Amino acid sequence: MKRKLLFVLAVLSLCMVLAACKKTEEPAPAATPAPEVAATPEPTLPPYEANVLTGEPRDADYKDQRITAVMVNNIVAARPQRGLSKADILFEIKVEGGITRFMPMYTNYEDIGEVGPVRSGRDQFFRLILPWQALYIHEGQSVVMQQYAIDFSYGNLNNNDGAHGFRDYGRVNWAGASYNNGTLALEHTMYTDSENIGSYISDNGVDMDRTYNSTFFNFVDYRLNQPRDLSASLDSAYSDKYGPVVGDGEYIEIEHSPSYRTRFLYDAASNTYKMQQNYSDGQWRDAVDEAADNTVLSFPNVIVLYTDIHTYPGHEAKDLQYVEYAWGGVGYYCYGGKCEKIYWQKGTPLEALRLYYLTEDGQCSDTPLEVNIGKSYVAVTDVDYAENFVHSTLDGVNLSTATTKTYESSYVEDDAEAGETLGMSTDDLTTSATGSGEAETAAPAEETAPAEEAAPLDENLETVG
């Protein structure tokens, strides 16, 4: 009996232990979800409203206005000039006799002040502004330029009298010569100004209202406030057969012909290039604007474009120069004390000038070059002198060393008579003038301008007249 009782107690104890082992587990508390972190929204940029020629933000006085371009004499006797410091873009290109001529471009003609000496028009300049339908001011024009104005129905946008220009017979040039004392030719005395240009526009009903759908260059976006450092550019590690694509550029020297040169000295304090030119005594002198208290011309951007330049067939006596824009070619973009090798294209007269980066193997890419905002100097220069282009540090450069003396080759000035024509179209003339060579660097895959660089033309050319 006792043994049975012990057995029962043992069984009851075991059941209690088993019951304790099988104790129901408490369910794990549900995981607390992590609080959602709101994504930081991208900052909303204001609308892109840039100056068409500089890429800078428009100020309160900015007007949607047709670009104004003026032909300015650069033969040594015409120096110093007036109005060049106000230019947003300044082109320098060789014309007849080995000399060069300037074409300052302005966003607003009302800001020009006085400009000159005004000189005759040439097609190598006109073809650069044709896609932009700019007002083109000059005194006289070559027969080729006159034919271009006819072929493209340029009407009163092609002004041939200096826009009601006036003579300054008493002006004294750098060497003390003047027309009044019989030592300066009449052709170096024509000027115009904002008021006279305005009168020409009003008198001839020229429509100056113009809204452009792109800027002249593919400028860095001013809204980001991030200037492009060429030494850290996407092509700064690239090289071609001549060396690194990006190199030193504190000192820049451009040869336009055996007798005409331009150079630039980089000023780090202002982040601009100060411009100088050679003179008939073999000395370098600052390029100044005598209408602005002899302000030295300075530019954040210096652009040099190389191409074939030669005399138009049949125009040897007058040495009219043909500039090849159809092929494209190599060039240089200089900013911040550095120079970057680039590629440029234009194509037909109605296509806008376009700049591109080079690829890793030194060929032309299809990526538009980003130009920093601000004023630009642009030289279109004969490829025959490309090997004489200098870009280096300022260290070791003797800035006082004499250079080439300027001189002008003999030629007969070409000034077309009213109604005079070539007797052929400019297309036919170009066909006869274009060589059979190719540019050194291969063209981009796309022959047309990228969308963001599309030529700023209406579907149909505007005729003003």
C-alpha positions in Angstrom: 0.0 0.0 0.0 2.8 2.4 0.9 4.6 1.5 -2.3 1.6 2.2 -4.4 1.2 5.6 -2.7 4.9 6.5 -3.5 4.4 5.5 -7.1 1.4 7.7 -7.4 3.2 10.6 -5.8 6.2 10.0 -8.2 3.9 10.1 -11.2 2.2 13.3 -10.0 5.6 14.9 -9.5 6.7 14.0 -13.1 3.5 15.4 -14.5 4.1 18.7 -12.7 7.7 18.8 -14.1 6.5 18.1 -17.6 3.8 20.7 -17.3 6.4 23.2 -16.2 8.6 22.3 -19.3 5.7 22.8 -21.6 4.9 26.2 -20.4 3.3 28.3 -23.2 5.9 30.9 -24.5 4.8 34.6 -24.6 4.6 35.8 -28.2 7.5 38.2 -29.1 6.5 41.8 -29.2 6.0 43.2 -32.7 9.0 45.1 -34.2 8.6 48.8 -34.1 8.9 50.1 -37.6 11.8 52.6 -38.1 10.6 56.2 -38.7 10.5 57.1 -42.4 13.2 59.7 -43.3 11.9 62.2 -45.8 14.1 62.5 -48.9 15.8 65.9 -49.2 14.2 67.5 -52.2 16.5 68.7 -55.0 16.7 72.5 -54.9 14.5 74.1 -57.5 16.5 76.3 -59.8 15.0 79.5 -61.1 14.5 79.7 -64.8 17.7 79.9 -66.9 17.8 83.5 -68.2 21.3 84.2 -69.4 22.9 87.0 -71.5 23.1 85.6 -75.0 26.7 86.6 -75.5 28.3 86.1 -72.0 26.1 83.4 -70.3 25.9 85.7 -67.3 22.5 86.2 -65.5 20.5 89.0 -67.0 20.2 92.2 -65.0 17.1 94.3 -64.7 18.0 96.3 -67.7 18.5 93.4 -70.1 16.5 93.5 -73.3 15.5 90.7 -75.7 17.3 92.5 -78.5 19.0 91.6 -81.7 22.8 91.3 -81.4 24.7 94.2 -82.9 28.1 93.6 -84.6 30.4 96.4 -85.8 33.5 96.1 -88.1 36.4 97.9 -86.5 39.8 98.8 -88.2 42.9 97.1 -86.7 45.6 98.3 -89.1 48.3 99.8 -86.8 47.5 103.4 -88.0 43.9 103.0 -86.7 45.0 102.3 -83.1 43.9 102.9 -80.4 40.3 102.0 -81.1 37.1 103.0 -79.3 34.3 100.9 -77.9 36.1 97.6 -77.8 36.0 97.4 -74.0 32.2 97.3 -74.1 32.2 94.3 -76.4 30.7 91.0 -75.0 32.6 89.0 -77.7 35.5 90.3 -79.7 36.4 88.5 -82.9 39.8 89.0 -84.6 40.3 87.5 -88.1 42.8 88.1 -90.9 41.7 90.1 -93.9 43.7 91.2 -97.0 47.3 92.3 -96.8 48.1 90.2 -93.8 46.3 92.6 -91.4 43.5 91.7 -89.0 40.2 93.3 -88.4 38.0 93.3 -85.3 34.3 92.5 -85.0 33.0 93.5 -81.5 29.6 92.1 -80.7 27.2 93.7 -78.3 24.1 92.4 -76.5 22.6 95.9 -76.4 23.5 98.7 -78.9 22.4 101.3 -76.3 25.4 100.4 -74.2 28.1 100.7 -76.8 28.9 104.4 -76.6 31.3 105.4 -79.3 33.0 102.7 -81.5 35.5 102.7 -84.3 37.2 103.4 -86.5 34.5 101.7 -88.5 35.7 99.7 -91.5 34.3 97.7 -94.4 32.5 94.5 -94.1 33.9 91.0 -94.8 32.2 87.7 -95.3 34.4 85.8 -92.9 32.8 87.8 -90.1 29.3 88.0 -91.5 29.1 84.2 -91.8 29.6 84.0 -88.0 26.7 86.2 -87.2 24.3 85.2 -90.0 22.7 82.4 -88.0 21.9 85.0 -85.2 20.5 87.5 -87.6 22.5 90.3 -86.0 22.6 93.9 -87.1 25.9 94.2 -89.0 27.4 97.7 -89.1 30.3 98.7 -91.4 31.4 101.3 -93.9 31.7 99.8 -97.3 32.0 96.1 -98.1 33.8 93.7 -100.4 31.9 92.4 -103.4 31.8 88.9 -101.7 30.2 90.4 -98.6 27.7 92.3 -100.8 26.8 89.0 -102.6 26.2 87.3 -99.2 23.8 90.1 -98.2 22.0 89.6 -101.5 21.8 85.8 -101.3 20.5 85.8 -97.8 18.2 88.7 -98.2 19.8 90.6 -95.3 18.2 93.9 -96.2 18.6 96.7 -93.7 20.3 94.4 -91.2 23.4 95.0 -93.4 24.3 98.6 -92.8 26.9 100.1 -95.1 27.4 103.6 -93.8 28.6 103.1 -90.3 25.0 103.5 -89.0 24.9 107.2 -89.8 28.6 107.3 -88.9 30.6 110.5 -88.6 34.2 111.6 -89.2 36.6 112.5 -86.5 39.1 114.4 -88.5 41.0 115.6 -85.5 41.6 112.2 -83.9 45.2 111.5 -83.1 46.5 107.9 -83.3 49.2 106.2 -81.1 52.0 107.7 -83.2 50.6 111.3 -83.2 49.3 111.1 -86.7 45.9 112.7 -87.7 43.9 113.5 -90.8 44.0 117.2 -90.0 47.8 117.4 -90.2 47.9 115.3 -93.3 49.5 112.2 -91.7 46.4 109.9 -91.3 44.3 108.4 -94.1 40.6 109.3 -94.2 39.6 105.6 -93.8 40.8 105.7 -90.2 38.4 108.5 -89.1 34.9 106.9 -89.3 33.0 106.4 -86.0 29.5 105.7 -84.8 27.8 105.6 -81.5 24.7 104.3 -79.7 22.7 107.4 -80.6 23.5 107.2 -84.3 22.8 103.5 -84.4 19.5 104.2 -82.7 18.7 106.8 -85.4 19.6 104.3 -88.2 17.3 101.7 -86.6 14.4 104.2 -86.3 14.9 105.7 -89.7 14.9 102.4 -91.5 12.3 100.5 -89.4 14.7 97.8 -88.3 13.1 95.4 -85.9 15.5 95.0 -83.1 13.2 92.8 -81.0 14.7 89.3 -80.8 14.4 86.4 -78.4 17.2 83.9 -78.9 16.6 80.2 -77.9 20.2 79.5 -77.0 23.4 81.3 -76.1 26.3 82.0 -78.4 28.4 79.4 -76.6 27.5 76.5 -74.4 28.1 78.4 -71.2 28.5 77.0 -67.7 25.2 77.4 -65.9 25.5 80.6 -63.8 22.8 79.3 -61.4 25.1 76.6 -60.1 27.9 79.1 -59.2 30.6 76.6 -60.2 33.1 77.9 -62.7 34.8 75.1 -64.6 38.4 74.5 -63.5 40.3 73.4 -66.7 42.9 71.6 -64.6 40.2 69.4 -63.2 38.2 69.1 -66.4 37.0 65.8 -67.8 39.7 65.9 -70.4 42.5 67.1 -68.1 44.1 63.6 -68.1 43.9 63.2 -71.8 46.8 63.6 -74.4 47.0 63.6 -78.1 50.1 63.1 -80.3 51.3 66.6 -79.4 51.0 66.2 -75.6 48.5 66.8 -72.8 45.1 68.3 -73.9 45.2 70.7 -70.9 48.4 72.7 -70.3 49.7 76.0 -69.0 48.1 79.2 -70.3 49.3 82.2 -68.3 51.0 83.5 -71.4 49.3 83.2 -74.8 50.7 84.3 -78.2 48.8 84.1 -81.5 50.2 84.6 -84.9 47.7 85.8 -87.5 50.1 86.4 -90.3 53.9 86.9 -90.6 53.3 90.5 -89.5 50.3 90.6 -87.1 50.3 89.0 -83.6 48.2 89.2 -80.5 49.2 88.1 -77.0 47.5 87.8 -73.6 48.9 88.0 -70.1 47.0 86.3 -67.4 46.1 88.4 -64.3 45.2 86.1 -61.4 43.8 88.9 -59.3 41.1 89.7 -61.8 41.0 86.2 -63.4 41.3 87.8 -66.8 43.7 88.0 -69.7 45.1 91.4 -70.6 45.5 91.9 -74.3 48.5 93.3 -76.2 49.4 93.7 -79.9 52.6 94.1 -81.8 53.3 97.4 -83.6 55.3 98.8 -86.5 58.4 99.4 -84.3 58.4 95.8 -83.2 57.2 96.5 -79.7 54.3 95.1 -77.8 51.7 97.5 -76.4 48.5 97.2 -74.5 45.3 97.1 -76.5 43.3 99.9 -75.0 39.9 101.6 -75.5 40.6 105.3 -75.8 36.8 106.0 -75.3 37.1 104.4 -71.8 40.1 106.3 -70.4 42.5 103.9 -72.2 41.2 100.8 -70.3 43.2 97.8 -71.3 41.1 95.2 -73.0 40.7 92.1 -70.8 38.7 88.9 -71.1 38.1 85.9 -68.9 37.9 83.6 -72.0 40.4 83.4 -74.8 39.4 81.1 -77.7 41.7 80.4 -80.7 40.3 78.5 -83.7 42.5 77.2 -86.5 41.3 76.7 -90.1 42.4 77.1 -93.7 42.6 80.7 -94.8 43.6 81.7 -98.4 42.8 84.1 -101.2 39.5 83.6 -103.1 40.2 82.4 -106.6 39.9 85.2 -109.0 40.4 87.9 -106.3 44.2 87.8 -106.0 44.7 91.5 -106.9 42.6 92.5 -104.0 43.7 89.6 -101.8 40.2 88.8 -100.5 40.5 86.1 -97.9 38.4 83.0 -97.8 38.0 81.4 -94.4 37.0 77.7 -94.4 34.2 77.1 -91.9 32.9 73.9 -93.5 35.4 71.4 -92.2 35.8 72.4 -88.5 39.2 72.0 -86.9 41.3 72.1 -83.7 41.5 75.1 -81.4 42.2 76.2 -77.8 40.1 77.4 -75.0 42.0 79.4 -72.3 40.7 80.3 -68.9 42.2 80.8 -65.4 45.8 80.4 -66.5 45.2 77.1 -68.4 44.7 76.2 -72.0 42.6 73.3 -73.2 42.8 71.8 -76.7 39.3 71.6 -78.3 37.5 71.0 -81.5 35.2 73.4 -83.3 32.6 73.1 -86.1 30.4 75.4 -88.0 29.4 74.0 -91.4 27.1 76.0 -93.7 26.6 79.8 -93.4 23.3 79.2 -91.5 24.8 76.9 -88.9 26.1 78.4 -85.6 29.7 78.0 -84.4 30.0 75.1 -82.0 32.8 74.0 -79.6 33.5 70.4 -78.4 35.8 68.6 -76.0 38.3 66.1 -77.3 38.1 62.4 -76.5 40.6 60.3 -74.6 42.4 59.5 -77.8 42.6 63.1 -79.0 39.6 63.0 -81.4 36.6 65.2 -81.4 33.9 64.1 -79.0 30.2 64.8 -79.3 30.1 66.6 -75.9 29.7 70.4 -76.3 32.5 72.3 -74.6 31.4 74.3 -71.5 32.7 77.9 -71.6 32.8 79.8 -68.4 30.6 82.9 -68.2 31.9 86.3 -69.1 33.4 88.1 -72.0 35.3 86.3 -74.7 38.0 87.1 -77.2 37.9 84.8 -80.3 40.6 84.5 -83.0 39.9 82.6 -86.2 43.5 82.0 -87.4 45.2 80.4 -90.4 46.2 76.8 -89.6 49.5 77.5 -91.3 50.6 79.3 -88.2 49.2 76.8 -85.6 52.7 75.5 -84.9 53.6 79.0 -83.7 50.9 79.2 -81.1 52.4 79.7 -77.6 50.7 78.9 -74.3 52.9 78.7 -71.2 53.5 80.0 -67.7 54.6 83.6 -67.3 57.8 82.5 -65.6 60.7 82.9 -67.9 58.9 85.0 -70.5 60.7 88.2 -71.2 57.8 90.6 -71.8 60.1 93.4 -72.9 61.6 91.5 -75.8 60.9 93.0 -79.2 58.8 91.0 -81.6 57.8 91.1 -85.3 57.3 94.5 -86.8 53.9 95.0 -88.3 53.6 95.7 -92.1 50.9 95.4 -94.7 51.3 93.6 -98.0 50.3 95.5 -101.1 46.7 95.0 -102.3 43.9 97.0 -103.9 41.1 97.8 -101.4 37.9 96.0 -102.4 34.9 98.3 -102.0 31.9 97.1 -103.9 29.8 99.5 -106.0 26.1 99.7 -105.2 24.4 96.9 -107.0 27.6 95.1 -107.9 27.5 91.3 -107.8 29.9 88.4 -108.2 28.1 87.1 -111.2 27.7 83.8 -109.3 26.1 82.7 -106.0 28.1 82.5 -102.8 27.6 78.7 -102.9 29.4 78.6 -106.3 32.1 80.8 -105.0 32.6 78.7 -101.9 32.8 75.6 -104.0 35.6 77.1 -106.0 37.4 78.3 -102.9 37.1 75.2 -100.7 40.0 72.9 -100.7 39.9 69.1 -100.8 41.6 68.5 -97.5 40.1 67.4 -94.2 40.5 68.7 -90.7 43.1 67.1 -88.6 40.7 65.7 -86.1 37.7 63.6 -86.9 34.3 65.2 -86.8 31.7 64.2 -84.2 29.3 61.4 -85.1 26.4 64.0 -85.4 26.9 66.4 -88.2 24.1 68.7 -86.9 24.3 70.8 -83.7 23.3 69.0 -80.5 19.8 70.0 -79.3 21.1 72.3 -76.6 23.3 74.0 -79.2 20.8 74.2 -82.0 21.2 77.1 -84.4 19.1 80.0 -83.1 17.2 80.6 -86.4 13.5 80.8 -87.1 12.3 78.2 -89.6 12.4 80.8 -92.3 15.0 83.5 -92.5 13.8 86.9 -91.6 14.1 89.6 -94.2 14.2 93.1 -92.9 14.0 95.8 -95.4 
